[in-house]
Amino acid sequence: MVRRIFPVIIFILIVSSFVFCQGGADSTIGQRIKMVKTQIEDRGILDTDVLSAMREVRRDLFVPEEYRSLAYADRPLPIGFGQTISQPYIVALMTELLDVEPGEKILEIGTGSGYQAAVLSYITDQVFTIEIIKELALSAGARFKEYGYDNIKWKNGDGYYGWEGESFDGIIVTAAAGHVPPPLIEQLNPGGRIIIPVGSIFQVQYLMLIIKDAEGAVSSIPVIPVRFVPFTGAAMEK
Ligand code: SAH
């Protein structure tokens, strides 16, 4: 009897340790729930799509190894090449302001780690993202592949020109530009929104919401002062 039960016990132990390890591999769910409650919801972000997307994406997988323990902290973190992944609250605020509906086509300028694009990909299945630093573009692309973010189209290039040949319902720029690049306004569909930090590194930057109405008229609304890394490339010469 004991001999027959023994293999069964071993089998149960193996299966349960496997299940336990899987749980251990994603032990960040508690941290994500807490981050969303204390840093985002309690500060007034109420869009349920944004809150659940922020609960889904593992920010720890988008930061360098040495910063993993700080992945859910209330702050931006370095991602190499002098760039940063934004504070979770800023990601949530920009995503809420972009007012994305499922199925809408969204362009992000400044892929960085790929975190913001991953958050967007939980709200709509059409996400495009452009990064000017080749190494960052390639590593974000590898991350999208590894973690199954198959609905994100990415490329290495200067986002000043947008994604030629496409048009978008929303454009989110995650680096601060001195002005809103005209090609982005051109690529915006009627009814579309752009969220962009405007200002140089020496000035106060403002997060601006640009809206193109159904007739194509463009208006802009300053939201809050922010601090972003600078937009580089063609914008620097204009
Ligand atoms: N959204 C990112 C954080 C971006 S930091 C994330 O979730 O991790 C800003 C990024 O914008 C940097 O990676 C920087 O290289 C990129 N960037 C700056 N100017 C750019 C340009 N002209 N076109 C595309 N990317 C640009």
Residues whose N, C-alpha, C, O or C-beta is under 5 A from the ligand:
A	BS01	SAH	Q83 T84 I85 S86 I109 G110 T111 G112 S113 G114 Y115 Q116 I130 E131 I132 I133 G157 D158 G159 Y160 T174 A175 V229 P230 F231 T232 G233
